[in-house]
Amino acid sequence: MPNLQPNTYHLHNADGTLKVDYETSSFIGQPTLNLTQGPSHTTPIRHFSGSQIRAVSTEIGTLVSVTTRMTIDSGSTSFSFLLPAISLANISDRQTFDTEAIVTTHSGPIPVPAAGVHERYQFIPLTGEANFNFFLLESLAEPLSKAAV
């Protein structure tokens, strides 16, 4: 039985106002993340790709983070979620799971007050689905590159 790692994740909160679509590698070979925070019909989808996405493997899963707001002096906000280790039995499998998102508000480079807590966390329960997507352009690129040699 194969031990296939998912490369596509779709997550949402209970009322559907938070949605995340994350691909560990897209058809261009980079990770992509689409984030909607608010009612779908009034909130734009925020797109992140490549180095804008930080994924760190830890003993409790993979922590995926993006910076959603950055200022010069008043701090920043990041959005993170935890992906558990998941294995799929075959390429057509889908696996559902529960996890948490964390919205972190970071104080600025010169925090006011200087002493105290500099990050504040908002935890949001998420339900997700993991699956494997086979990207056609990736599969075509290899034979084309060999033909060019």
Secondary structure, DSSP 8 states (H G I E B T S, - for coil): ---B---EEEEE-TTSSEEEEEESS-TTSS-EEEEEES-TTTS--EEEEGGG-EEEEETTEEEEEEEEEE-SSS-EEEEEEEE----BSSTT-EEEEEEEEEEEEE--SS-SSSSS--EEEEEEEEEEEEE----HHHHHHHHHHHHH-
